[in-house]
Amino acid sequence: MIPKQEQRLRENIRQLIEVVKQRRESAAAKIIEEEARLRGIVRGFLDIELSNLSESVTPDNDPTPNKSTGINVLEDLLKKIIPVLQTDFKLLTTDSSQRQSFRAHIINAVIGALTPAEVNNEAGDDVEALAEIVDVDLGGPADADKFIDIRTDAEKSADEEEPEESDPRDEFGMDGADETGRNVAFNAFKKIQTSIIDSYELLSNNEDQELFYDYLIANLKLYFDKFEDELSPEVEEPTNQAYQDAVDTGEEDAMAAGEEEMGLEF
């Protein structure tokens, strides 16, 4: 080969190698750049997902209120009284009749406590209006001076004797109910009575009052059901036909073996 031609060939080969090298470097740079861009996109997606996950597990400390003021007030009340009722209800573990007595007394007491409030709210100023119509003086000091006592001395003496103090739990109680449940319910209701009445008296709208009353009674019953289930869960073990057939076969084999051992085989 002629030296000049060889030299030119070598030069062309070097140029070709340089071009290939540059292209490879350019391609590698593009690959690295593309990988970096993809990593940025993936990292952005991960940040969004992690943010959404964090928001989903963060407790909602400011829940959206219910559309009804009565339900909002009731929800606030339940947060106060349910833990008290749960603690006292779960003290009664000797017999289920104690817990039945407890729940019956609490619900009856709640109804009794709210009934006067309902009557007062419905009546409004009717009492004052009635007094004006019949023109009754509701307790003037002069009336007491006009009173003529016709009782005998014995009757006066008997009336002046101090009556025996009655057990307030008897008045609170229901006939035929377990007394232990009644006594625990009596103490529990004293803890929550004021909160119940105060919450109800916040409401003046009739619809709010009715919702509060109805949902309070319903929720008390539902929570008592929940507490009862927690105290005496009855979980039925899953089974299948194959297991049942094996059990039946085992019982038959055991009976046959017992008969054979006792000489009862025919």
C-alpha positions as CSV (number, residue, x, y, z in Angstrom):
1,M,0.0,0.0,0.0
2,I,1.3,3.5,-0.8
3,P,2.3,5.4,2.3
4,K,0.1,8.4,1.5
5,Q,-2.9,6.3,1.0
6,E,-2.1,4.4,4.3
7,Q,-1.8,7.7,6.1
8,R,-5.0,9.0,4.7
9,L,-6.7,5.8,5.7
10,R,-5.4,6.0,9.2
11,E,-6.6,9.6,9.4
12,N,-10.1,8.6,8.2
13,I,-10.2,5.7,10.7
14,R,-9.2,8.1,13.5
15,Q,-11.9,10.6,12.5
16,L,-14.4,7.7,12.3
17,I,-13.4,6.5,15.7
18,E,-13.7,10.1,17.1
19,V,-17.2,10.4,15.6
20,V,-18.3,7.1,17.1
21,K,-16.8,8.1,20.4
22,Q,-18.6,11.5,20.4
23,R,-21.9,9.9,19.5
24,R,-21.5,7.3,22.3
25,E,-20.7,10.1,24.8
26,S,-23.6,12.1,23.5
27,A,-25.9,9.1,23.7
28,A,-24.6,8.3,27.3
29,A,-25.2,11.9,28.3
30,K,-28.7,11.8,26.9
31,I,-29.4,8.5,28.7
32,I,-28.1,10.0,32.0
33,E,-30.2,13.1,31.4
34,E,-33.3,11.0,30.6
35,E,-32.8,8.9,33.7
36,A,-32.4,12.0,35.9
37,R,-35.7,13.4,34.4
38,L,-37.5,10.1,35.0
39,R,-36.2,10.0,38.6
40,G,-37.5,13.5,39.1
41,I,-41.0,12.5,37.8
42,V,-41.1,9.4,39.9
43,R,-39.9,11.4,43.0
44,G,-42.7,13.9,42.3
45,F,-45.3,11.1,42.2
46,L,-43.9,9.6,45.4
47,D,-44.1,12.9,47.2
48,I,-47.8,13.3,46.1
49,E,-48.7,9.8,47.2
50,L,-46.9,10.2,50.6
51,S,-48.7,13.5,51.1
52,N,-52.1,11.9,50.4
53,L,-51.3,9.0,52.6
54,S,-50.3,11.3,55.5
55,E,-53.5,13.2,55.1
56,S,-55.6,10.0,55.1
57,V,-54.1,8.7,58.4
58,T,-54.2,12.1,60.2
59,P,-57.2,12.2,62.5
60,D,-59.8,14.7,61.7
61,N,-59.8,17.0,64.7
62,D,-62.3,19.4,63.2
63,P,-65.0,17.2,61.6
64,T,-67.7,18.8,59.5
65,P,-70.7,19.5,61.8
66,N,-74.0,17.8,61.2
67,K,-76.8,19.7,59.4
68,S,-78.9,19.6,62.6
69,T,-77.9,21.6,65.7
70,G,-79.7,19.0,67.8
71,I,-77.5,16.2,66.5
72,N,-74.4,18.3,67.0
73,V,-75.3,19.0,70.6
74,L,-76.1,15.3,71.1
75,E,-72.8,14.2,69.7
76,D,-71.0,16.5,72.1
77,L,-73.1,15.1,75.0
78,L,-72.4,11.5,74.1
79,K,-68.7,12.1,74.2
80,K,-69.2,13.1,77.8
81,I,-71.6,10.5,79.1
82,I,-70.9,7.3,77.2
83,P,-67.5,6.7,78.8
84,V,-69.1,7.1,82.2
85,L,-71.9,4.6,81.4
86,Q,-69.5,2.2,79.8
87,T,-67.3,2.1,82.9
88,D,-70.2,1.5,85.3
89,F,-72.0,-0.9,83.0
90,K,-68.9,-3.2,82.8
91,L,-68.7,-3.4,86.6
92,L,-71.7,-5.7,86.5
93,T,-70.3,-9.0,85.6
94,T,-72.0,-11.4,88.1
95,D,-75.2,-11.8,86.1
96,S,-76.6,-10.4,82.9
97,S,-79.8,-9.4,84.8
98,Q,-77.7,-6.8,86.6
99,R,-76.7,-5.2,83.3
100,Q,-80.3,-5.4,82.0
101,S,-81.5,-3.6,85.2
102,F,-78.8,-1.0,84.7
103,R,-79.7,-0.1,81.2
104,A,-83.4,-0.1,81.9
105,H,-83.0,2.2,84.8
106,I,-80.7,4.6,82.9
107,I,-83.0,4.9,79.9
108,N,-86.1,5.3,82.2
109,A,-84.3,8.0,84.2
110,V,-83.2,9.9,81.0
111,I,-86.8,9.8,79.8
112,G,-88.0,11.0,83.2
113,A,-85.5,13.8,83.3
114,L,-86.3,15.2,79.8
115,T,-90.1,14.9,80.0
116,P,-90.5,17.9,82.3
117,A,-88.2,19.9,80.1
118,E,-90.2,18.9,77.1
119,V,-93.4,19.9,78.8
120,N,-92.0,23.2,79.9
121,N,-90.8,24.0,76.4
122,E,-94.2,23.2,74.9
123,A,-96.1,25.0,77.5
124,G,-94.2,28.3,77.2
125,D,-96.0,31.1,79.0
126,D,-99.3,29.2,79.2
127,V,-99.1,29.1,83.0
128,E,-98.7,32.8,83.3
129,A,-101.5,33.4,80.8
130,L,-103.8,31.1,82.7
131,A,-103.1,32.9,86.0
132,E,-104.1,36.2,84.4
133,I,-107.3,34.7,83.0
134,V,-108.6,33.4,86.3
135,D,-107.0,36.3,88.2
136,V,-105.3,34.1,90.8
137,D,-102.8,35.5,93.2
138,L,-100.1,32.9,93.4
139,G,-99.0,33.3,97.0
140,G,-99.7,36.7,98.5
141,P,-98.5,37.0,102.2
142,A,-102.0,38.0,103.3
143,D,-103.5,34.6,102.3
144,A,-101.5,32.8,105.0
145,D,-103.0,35.0,107.7
146,K,-106.5,33.9,106.7
147,F,-105.8,30.2,106.9
148,I,-107.9,28.4,109.6
149,D,-106.4,25.2,110.9
150,I,-109.2,22.7,111.8
151,R,-107.0,19.8,112.8
152,T,-107.2,18.3,116.3
153,D,-104.2,18.5,118.6
154,A,-103.5,14.8,117.9
155,E,-103.5,15.3,114.2
156,K,-101.2,18.3,114.5
157,S,-98.8,16.3,116.6
158,A,-98.8,13.4,114.1
159,D,-98.2,15.8,111.2
160,E,-95.3,17.5,113.1
161,E,-93.5,14.2,113.6
162,E,-90.6,13.9,111.2
163,P,-91.4,11.3,108.4
164,E,-89.0,8.5,107.9
165,E,-86.4,9.2,105.4
166,S,-86.9,7.1,102.3
167,D,-84.1,5.7,100.2
168,P,-83.9,7.8,97.0
169,R,-82.8,4.6,95.2
170,D,-86.3,3.2,95.8
171,E,-87.9,6.1,94.1
172,F,-85.4,5.7,91.2
173,G,-86.0,2.0,91.0
174,M,-88.3,-0.1,88.8
175,D,-90.4,-2.9,90.2
176,G,-88.9,-6.4,89.7
177,A,-85.5,-5.2,88.5
178,D,-82.2,-6.3,89.9
179,E,-81.3,-4.0,92.8
180,T,-77.5,-4.1,92.2
181,G,-78.0,-2.9,88.7
182,R,-80.4,-0.3,90.0
183,N,-77.9,1.0,92.6
184,V,-75.1,1.3,90.1
185,A,-77.4,3.0,87.6
186,F,-78.5,5.4,90.3
187,N,-74.9,6.5,90.9
188,A,-74.1,6.6,87.2
189,F,-77.1,8.8,86.4
190,K,-76.2,11.3,89.1
191,K,-72.9,11.8,87.2
192,I,-74.6,12.5,83.8
193,Q,-78.0,14.0,84.7
194,T,-76.9,17.6,84.7
195,S,-75.1,17.3,81.4
196,I,-78.1,15.8,79.7
197,I,-80.6,18.4,80.9
198,D,-78.2,21.3,80.2
199,S,-77.6,20.0,76.7
200,Y,-81.3,19.6,76.0
201,E,-82.1,23.1,77.3
202,L,-79.7,24.6,74.9
203,L,-82.2,23.9,72.1
204,S,-85.3,25.9,71.5
205,N,-86.1,24.7,68.0
206,N,-88.8,21.9,68.1
207,E,-87.2,19.9,65.4
208,D,-83.8,20.0,67.2
209,Q,-85.4,19.0,70.5
210,E,-87.2,16.0,68.9
211,L,-84.0,14.8,67.1
212,F,-82.0,15.2,70.2
213,Y,-84.5,13.2,72.3
214,D,-85.1,10.4,69.8
215,Y,-81.4,9.9,68.9
216,L,-80.3,10.1,72.5
217,I,-82.6,7.2,73.5
218,A,-81.7,5.2,70.4
219,N,-77.9,5.7,70.9
220,L,-78.1,4.7,74.6
221,K,-79.7,1.4,73.6
222,L,-77.2,0.8,70.8
223,Y,-74.2,1.6,73.0
224,F,-75.6,-0.8,75.7
225,D,-75.9,-3.5,73.1
226,K,-72.3,-2.8,72.1
227,F,-71.1,-3.0,75.7
228,E,-72.9,-6.3,76.2
229,D,-71.3,-7.8,73.1
230,E,-67.9,-6.8,74.4
231,L,-68.5,-8.5,77.7
232,S,-69.9,-11.7,76.4
233,P,-68.8,-12.2,72.7
234,E,-70.3,-15.3,71.1
235,V,-68.0,-16.1,68.2
236,E,-69.1,-19.1,66.1
237,E,-66.1,-21.1,64.8
238,P,-66.2,-21.5,61.0
239,T,-66.6,-25.2,59.9
240,N,-67.3,-27.2,56.7
241,Q,-68.9,-30.5,55.7
242,A,-65.7,-32.5,55.6
243,Y,-65.0,-31.6,59.2
244,Q,-68.5,-32.4,60.3
245,D,-68.3,-35.8,58.5
246,A,-65.0,-36.6,60.2
247,V,-66.6,-35.7,63.6
248,D,-69.6,-37.9,62.9
249,T,-67.4,-40.8,61.8
250,G,-65.2,-40.5,64.9
251,E,-68.3,-40.6,67.1
252,E,-69.6,-43.7,65.4
253,D,-66.2,-45.4,65.7
254,A,-66.0,-44.5,69.3
255,M,-69.4,-45.9,70.1
256,A,-68.7,-49.1,68.2
257,A,-65.4,-49.6,70.1
258,G,-67.2,-49.0,73.4
259,E,-69.9,-51.5,72.6
260,E,-67.3,-54.1,71.5
261,E,-65.3,-53.6,74.8
262,M,-68.4,-54.0,76.8
263,G,-69.4,-57.2,74.9
264,L,-72.4,-55.5,73.3
265,E,-71.5,-56.4,69.7
266,F,-74.2,-58.5,68.1
